[in-house]
């Protein structure tokens, strides 16, 4: 019998969360030479409109994702940014990322966001496929990602 998968909001400050974020950073560093860790802190999700989500299989953490207010929101629009999406490599392709993303999207709608944004990279085709299956669409990158040949940006209206 397969272990039960749960997905719930948790603190980004737990040792388990820190370990998954570090694993993601190591993976991104190996792919791109920059681990992206400078662009996320636990404080990002400890504000109104922020959250951190952990997926657990049989009680063990296997994935995570975060939501924070997007710093590039147009005037009058509430936009959230999805950050630190991660699923342990041996468990990818089993719907865990989709479950994490679905909870983030649902909570974002409850927070009053009208749109979500995220950045990934060309060297992560599985991540791109996840977002596209979840009806996200590619969009121009802005801010620090504008003009970065490695970046791919997505958005989704809620």
Number of C-alpha atoms within 10 A of each C-alpha: 3 6 10 9 16 17 21 15 17 14 16 24 14 10 10 15 22 14 13 23 22 14 17 23 19 16 16 19 14 11 14 13 10 13 17 15 15 8 10 14 13 17 12 20 19 16 11 10 22 22 25 26 23 25 24 18 16 12 11 13 19 25 27 29 25 25 27 23 22 20 10 14 15 9 6 6 12 18 25 30 23 25 21 24 22 24 24 15 12 8 13 15 12 10 13 23 24 15 17 25 23 14 16 24 21 11 17 26 17 11 14 14 20 15 19 25 24 22 20 20 17 15 14 13 11 12 17 21 12 16 21 15 11 13 13 19 15 17 14 12 18 12 9 9 15 12 11 12 9 13 16 20 20 21 23 20 14 13
